[in-house]
């Protein structure tokens, strides 16, 4: 949540550049106008297997690398603060929080949500692991491992589906 009204556009662009430098294409980075003072940055994942601790590690690394404080770019959701969903109504301002384009202008065509890409969870976990171990990202090997784990997960899921069918 970037709510520094004077510098929010600059901060968002700085954050996006850093995230892209970590191997995450802009296609997967979603920016939403908060409908108040700033912007929210979202990554949507292809599975629900991203832990809060992994997301926080990623957040802390990105803001630290950008020289941005936790008051300039807040992490959400926490036990005390929820996540404002894209395309929702802001009670104080009466505005809708639209997705924005590369120039941070609102995209008022709601069909935009149909083109949102989900980021590879396993690739994200590799990025977080590299942050924790302070190693440079080896994108080629990360991609291969990501494919390996995805295929393994598909096999497990398919195996469970077969077992469920055989039960009845």
Secondary structure as UniProt FT lines:
FT   TURN            5..7
FT   HELIX           8..21
FT   TURN            22..23
FT   HELIX           26..28
FT   STRAND          29..33
FT   STRAND          39..43
FT   HELIX           52..66
FT   TURN            70..72
FT   TURN            86..87
FT   TURN            91..93
FT   STRAND          99..100
FT   TURN            102..103
FT   HELIX           110..115
FT   HELIX           121..133
FT   HELIX           139..167
//
